[in-house]
Amino acid sequence: MEAAAVATSLFRTTAPRVAGATSGTSSFKDLLAQVQAAGLLERRRGFYWMLFAALLGVGALAATATVLFGHTWYALIPAGILGILFTQFAFLSHEAAHSQIFASRRWNERAGRYIGVFLVGLSYSWWMDKHSRHHGNPNTIGKDPDIAVDTVSFIEEDARKATGLLRRLTMVQGWAFFPLLTFEGANLHRLSVTALITGQNIRGNRRDRALEGGLLLARFGLLFWAVFTFMPIGIGFAFVGVQLAVFGIMMGGSFAPNHKGMPVIAEGARIDFFSRQVRTSRNITGGLWVDHLYGGLNHQAEHHLFPSMPRPHLRKAAELVRAHCALHDVPYTEASIPRSYSIIVGYLNRVGLAARDPFTCPMAAAARLA
């Protein structure tokens, strides 16, 4: 269950390892042996081929509906469906990048790049750089790009640096978080294009960048050609806006619950792999429909411990990880979907308090947020 301290505070984990205690590394080896014995690291190619085919089928239906309703405002319905669909394809690209689909690294990389770039519209090389740094140091100050300031501040130090209009937004950033996600889809596309042009914060060579640049041009060229060929210009712009807004909400809403509001690790802190990954992760409870809605990211602790584990095996692995955490007295955090989003809003508002007037009574400010 959600620990009260985790739900309400921002932590710095700086305690050294305790001499003579069983290390998290050795205990993780025991857990890994259980996971391997249960066959949970074996590939599930059949599942992924069926999922890919199903998503393509939904995409074909959405495209057909777009053509049929193109001259009416009903076209905004398939626009929303496409926003959800692109998020699901992003999950597939993510799983291929973690080698969850194929045994061959080459095939995983190809699948991740073509699905992520051509179907989703994000640079695979840029995302690989960003996501790899996150996995290596989740919620670690100065190392995890996912807690770096980007309009929203995730730590008090960044909130205090906000000025002007950004400072006013930071003060209420918890309440503004989900409205801001409507712009996240466009922001992700922008960051991808910028990385490809500048070559900064990106993996891969010039050939990879050129390939991705060509795929992005083809992707957006086809999309805008189809939209403005079959729709009046006003409906066309509304279609693109709805698709981007839904895509942003789905993407941000899928990744935010995983770590936001969980313990933040101080830069330079020495923590074993198992503790680092589990203590900074929050799982989302629910049935199999939640697994598909979140692309398996609802089993965040298991995903961080076993990045190459296929989505269908994460639920079974969660039973082993939960029991292992109980045995070694390591907090294992779970929350429902509504509870997790409530924690995010409260956490971001508490961080935003650092941007308030230093002469304002903090107790009064906290009371207003309650």
Secondary structure, DSSP 8 states (H G I E B T S, - for coil): ---HHHHH---B------TTS--HHHHHHHHHHHHHHTTTTS--HHHHHHHHHHHHHHHHHHHHHHHHHTTSGGGHHHHHHHHHHHHHHHHHHHHHHTT-S-S-HHHHHHHHHHIIIIII---HHHHHHHHHHHHHSTTBTTT-GGGS-SSS-SSHHHHHH--HHHHHHHHTHHHHHHHHHTTHHHHHHHHHHHHHHH--S--S-HHHHHHHHHHHHHHHHHHHHHHHHHS-HHHHHHHHHHHHHHHHHHHHHHHGGGTTTS-BB-TT----HHHHHHHT-EEE---HHHHHHTTTTTSHHHHHH-TT--GGGHHHHHHHHHHHHHHTT---EEE-HHHHHHHHHHHHHHHHGGGS-TTS-HHHHHHHH-
